[in-house]
Amino acid sequence: MKKGRVLFAVSVVILIVSFLPTNRFLPKWSSSAGSYDLGPGKVNGPTVYLSYRSVVELDVSISGANKDVYFYITDSHGRRILDAGRIYDGYHLEWYAPAIDSYRLNFDNTMSWVSHKYVNWSFQAFHYNSFFFFLGIGLLIVGFLQMLREEKVIQRVKEFLFKGPETLVVECQYCGATYSKTFEKCPNCGAPEKVNVLRKEKKS
């Protein structure tokens, strides 16, 4: 089997893997944990840096009052990418990053006027999907170009785009010399052109 087709097939398989839940069968890439004492009306949370299709698994435990807070994720521009609303003790989240960016996980206690909330959180990041995605795209491009090269498509395109003008070649009736039809007379014997076209040649 030709190299280009092998690379193309491998790239397709890798791209399919990039859309699978790799966090279920591959070890965590990185992890972090922390806690916050959220007073009334306070918002706090960690910032994480993620690539496209990176997976985050978040576990949250909450104590105090009704054991609830608001939770949402914002990007580097402050836009809410995910709004989970009110969450409670034992909350679990599995989330795929939509782009390469820094994201803040916001724990919001603006619902409380008096009560403090104690939030403990831990998250694990998996960047395998992102790695496989970009690797697959790279191999796909290389494999496609290799296929074109092996099928000599690129060479044919170059020949089509950069081919020289065609020249008519004629044969003199008097001396038998062949010459370009651009000449009014035979360059060998000087006879005027009174002959038929023999063939076409390409100027390289």
N, C-alpha and C positions, 0 to 999 in steps of 0.2 A: 504494500500500500504506500502511496506517495506521502511524503512528509507533511505537505500542506493539509491534506485531508485528515491525517492523524492529529495535527495540532488543532484543527477546526473542531474535530469530534471531542477532544479533551477539553477544549474551552467551553463547549456546550454543557458537558457534564459538570464542570466546575461552576458555571453560572447557575445551574439547577441547584447545586449544593448550597450556593450563597443565599437561596431563598428558603432553605430548610431551617428548622429550629436547632441550630448547632449548639446552643446552650444546654440542650437536653443530653447530648452525648460527648461533649468536649469539655475539658477543664476550664475553670474561670480564667480570664485574662488578667483582671485586676479586681480589687475589692477595697471597700472603705466602710467605716462605721462612725457614728457619733451620736450626740444627744443635745437637746435644747430645752431650756426652761422658758416656755413662752408665756409671758405675762399677758394681761388683757390687751387686746388690740395689736399684739406683736406678730411680726412675720419673720421667719428665719429659714435658712436651708443651705445645703452645700451646692457648689458649682462643679459640674463634671464636663470634661472635654470628650466629645464623641465624634466618630466618623459616620458616614452614610451607612445605614443598616446595622450599626452597632446595637447590641442588645443589652438592656439594663434590667436586672431583677432587683426589686426593692422590697424590703420587709420593714414594717413600721409597728412599734408598740407605743401605746399612748396611755398615760395615767393622769388622773385629776378630773374632777367634775364628771362630765358624761363620757369621758375618754374619746373625744372627737375633736378634729380640727378640719379646716379646709386644706385641700392639697391641689396644687397645679404646677405645671412645668413651663418655664419661659425660656426663650432663646436669648442670644446676646443682645437683641434689640428690644427685649422686654415684652415680646409678643407671647401670648399664651398658646403653647403648642398642644398641651393636654390639660384639661380641666376635669379632675375627678370629683369635684364638689366636696361634700362632707365625707370624711373617712373616719373609721373607728379603729380601736385597738385590734391588732392582728392583720392589718391591711397588707396585701401583697400585690405587686405590680410587675408585669413583664412588658417592656416597651421597646420599640425599635426607633432609633434616631432617624429622622427624615432627611438629615443633611449633616455635613461636616460643620460643627459649631460647638460653642460652649453653652451648656444648659444649666439652669438653676432649678433645684427641687425645692419648692416653696411649701413650708408648713405655716399655715395662717390661723391665728387665734383671734381674728377680729370679731368673731361671733360672741366672745366673752367680754363682759363689762367688769367682772370681779375675779373670775376663776383663773388660776394658772394651769397650764397644761405641760406635762413633761413628755417629750417625744424622744424615743430612741429609734434610730434608723440604721440600717445596714444595706449596702447594695453591692452587687457583683456586676462587672462589665465584661461582655464577650464581644471581641472585635473580629471574630472569624468570618462572619457574614460579609463584613466590609472587605476583609483581605481577599476572600474568595471571589467577590464581585469584581474588584479591580484587576485581580490576576486573570480572571476569565475574560474580561474585556480586552486586556492586553494580548492574551494568546489568540483570541478571536481575530484581532486585527492582523497579527503576525501570520496566522494560519491562512487567512483569506488572501493576503498578499503573496504568500508562498504558493498557494493554489494558482493564482493568476500567473505567477512566474513559471510554474511547471507546465501550465497549459499554453505558455508562450503568448498569452493574451496581451501582456504589456508590450512585448516586442511588436506584435501586430498593430497595436494602437500607435506606437511610435512610428512605424513604417507608414501608416495611414496619414498621420498628422504631419510628418516631416518628409514625405516623398517628394522627389524632384519632378520637374515638368517632363512630360513625355515628348520624345523627339522622333519625327518621321524620318525613316532611312530609305533612300532610293538607290537604284542601280543605273549607272550610265549605259545607254544602248550602244555606245560607240567603243568604249574601252573596258567596260565591265566593272569599273570602280564603284564602290558604294560610298555614299556621303550623305550628310544631313540635308534635308529638304530646304533648310534655311538658306542654302547656297543657291544663287540664281543659275550658276554654271558649274559644270563638273570641275572640281579643283585639280583633277589629274590631266584632262585633255582640253578643257575649256569649252566643251560642247554645251549648248543650252539644254536645260532640263526638258526632256520629252519622254519621261518614263513614268511607270506606275509605282505606287508606294509598295515596298516589299513587306515591311514589318514596323512595329513600334518598339522603341527601346527606352528604358528609364535612365535618366541621368542620376547617378548617385551623388 
